[in-house]
Every structure is written in structure tokens, then in C-alpha cells.
Amino acid sequence: MKKIIGLILLVVVILIGAYLYFAGGEEGENPQLSGVSEGAVTNPWIEVLADKVTATNASGATTTLKTGDEIKGKLTLTTDTKGLANLYFPDGSVARIDSGTVLTVDEASYDRKNERLIVRITLGAGRVWSKILTLVTADSEWEVKTSNVAATVRGTAFGVAYVNGKSTVLGSQNSVSVHPRDQKIQDKEALVSPGLVLEFKDADVSSVSAGTLTFAAKAAPASLLKESWVVRFEAEDKKLDELIKQLEAQGLSGPQLRLELQKIIHEPFLKLQELQKSTENAVTSTQVEVNTNIEVKVTTSTKVISPTSGGGSGPTAVSLVISTANPLTGVKEGDTITFTAVVKMSDGSKKTVTEGTLWQVVGLIGSFTRPGVFSARLDASVAEFGTSSGSIVGSWKDPSTGKEFFDKTVIFSVNANLVTPTGQDG
């Protein structure tokens, strides 16, 4: 009987140990954040355009986000006064997050088989801009709510701001359906079309309920349309629309178009992961174990070297920034674009590292003739379409610490340099 009880206890201990091992993960790792996996993406992932952007889970643990982190579960994202970010979804839709913003991703799910997308965002403060591709299924949903209104759409672009208790919903493409969240007037609805705006404060509930204030949109004032967040986000939408038109010109539509769009947007971050893996500085260590039978067992393991803390006390590298003198618009075959790689140091100084940077081209748009010098050229496989899109990725390793830094350009297009035949007289 004792043997049976002992065996049962042993099995229980093994099961508990297995659960803790497989469910626990690495120490300090946030289970809701992970690097973007290869292949088709089913979770939203973030692009950090400017630091600082953080994520806080339900238990209050906060993690600083980096480009390529997936967003899993309910998380509150916060950008500081200089932070900017794009939150991309598998179907190609994107939520653009302005500086000084706090929003919670209440739900974000995507079923690739039936293309059902569910996105629910609560804006606690600041501004978020939604650029949504057409939601395919009838049960798909995209909702952005503040403390006093909820905006739902099926395929559009719109901005929502929540500042000092006032909600502002600005229409950009198609129409947005907006409802008050207060139960007394939640049956009210306002359609916000392009160029219109709806503004609503908590104090307006009683006026709408009494009938002295109409819950409706009005023409957006020119001052609002000129605000930096509106101008910036609408310009980004135009770039995405141009990319979609290019894919449509190649004969793509529906799921194929969305998959290709997501691949183009996502590919630079997969390339960053490949670079990180391929350039990791690793050493092999050998451990020797001797058992009671005098047998020698050799175990080989690989360890990644972390930057050393000893030595000099001078400034350290903080980030890598890739730039070019001219905007990446209107690029044609044959154009030569010079990029510069600059490392920002901890003391505020900068160091040019163009020659020591590893340059990579993502997409079939050209190649580097020497460090920092890009030559635009469409690959033969896409030349017939007259245009293709891609981006540039740079990586630099600090020789003193071994730490690597990465940066990338925006996605840009290279167009065929068509030459119009000269007519002949006669």
C-alpha cells in the first residue's frame, strides 16, 4: 500500500513540475509579449516609430516595447510625450498611436480561415487613428471607445481623440457610427462622414437627454484638419492606399491581396529577426561531469555573450538611426539614394557608422553598390508591373560591447523609368 501511495505522489510531483516548466517560461519574460513568429501572423504587432512605448498587463507589470513585439491578451499601451507607434493587424489594418496616448487593447483576434477580425480598443487619453481595410465577414468588428462614446466601423479611416474629458471623432474615409455610452441616451446614433467631426463631453449627457443638444456630427473646422496628428496620419493612409492600388494592378484581390499586403509590411521585421539570429556572438562551453563509475560525460551548450560591464566608463551606444537627405517618394529605376547610419550615444553625441553598417534590401527593388549607396532597380519578376515596394534595413554591432542595433526605413516604392518613344516626322 505504501508503494502505491508513493507512486501516486511521484506522479503528482512530476505533473506539477512539468506544468511549471512548460507554463512558466523564462524568468522575467512577459507571457503576453513575444517576438513576431515566422509565417502567417495571427496577432497584432507593434512598430515603434519613436521611443518610448510601453505595455502594461492586468497584473500591473510594465514592459518597454520594441518593433516586432506581438500584442497578446489585454494590454494597456502608453506612449510618452515623444513616443509614436503603429499597431498592425494581420489583415493589413493599422491603428496609429499618437504621442501622449494611453489605450487598452481589450480584444484583438483574427481567424485567417474565415477572415473574421475583432478589434476592441479603449482610449483612455490621447489620440489614435484607425485605418481599416474592409471587414470581410458580417461578424467582424472594429470598435474604439472612450469614457463617453463608442465608434464602430466596417471599413474606413477615422481618428479619435480623448482630451480633458472630451471625445472627438473625425471622419476621414467612409462613415463611422458613433453612439453615446451613457445608458440614458445610448439609443442615439451619429454618422460621421469624411470631413465631419463629432465632439462630446460627459456634461453633454444631460443636454442630449433633455433634447436641448443634438447628438450629431458637424463640419470639421480647418484648425482641426491642420493639426499635426491628423495631417501625419492621413498622409500615412495615402501611402497605404497607393500600395493597395499597386497590388490591385498586379491582379491581386481579396485574401490574396491582404496576404501580400501583410507580407510586405511584415517582411522588414522578419529580416531584422534573421539578422539578429545570424549575427549573435556565441561561444561554445564544455562542461565535464564525472559520475561514481568514473565515466566522463561531455555536454556541449551554446551561450550568448552579453555586453561586458568592465573597462571604460565613456559614453555607450544607445540607438541606430538610418536617414537619407531626400524623402523616399517618386523613386525610379536608375536612381541612386545615399543613406547614412548614425549611432546616438548615451551622452547625447552622435557617431556616423555608415561604412560599418550591414545594409539589407527588403523587397525586389534594388541593391547596394557600396555601404549606404542604394541603386534602385526592379527585379525581372516584378518589372512587368512597373512598380514594386520594399524598405531598407541596417544593422550595426558595437565593437566594444558586442551589442547590436537595428533600424529601418519606411516602406517605399520604386517605379519603372519609362521612356516615351520619340515620334518621327512624316
Buried (B, 14 or more C-beta within 10 A) or exposed (E): EEEEEEEEEEEEEEEEEEEEEEEEEEEEEBEBBBBBEEEEBBBBBBBBBEBBBBBBBEEEEEBEBBBBBBBBBBBBBBBBEEBBBBBBBBBBBBBBBBBBBBBBBBEBBBEBEEBBBBBBBBBBBBBBBBBBBEBBEEEBBBBBBBBBBBBBBBBBBBBBBBEEEBBBBBBBBBBBBBBBBBEEBEEBEBBBBBEBBBBBBBEBBEBBBEEEBEBBBEEBEEEBBEBEBBEBBBEBBEBBEEBBEBBEEBEBEEEEBBBBBBEBBBBBBBBBBEBBEEEEEEEEEEEEEEEEEEEEEEEEEEEEEEEEEEEEEEEBBEEBEBEBEEEBEEBBBEBEBEBBBBBBBEEEEEEEBBEBBBBBBBBBBBEBEEBBBBBBBBBEEBBEBBBBBBBBBBBBBBEEBBBBBBBBBBBBBBBBBEEEEEEEEE
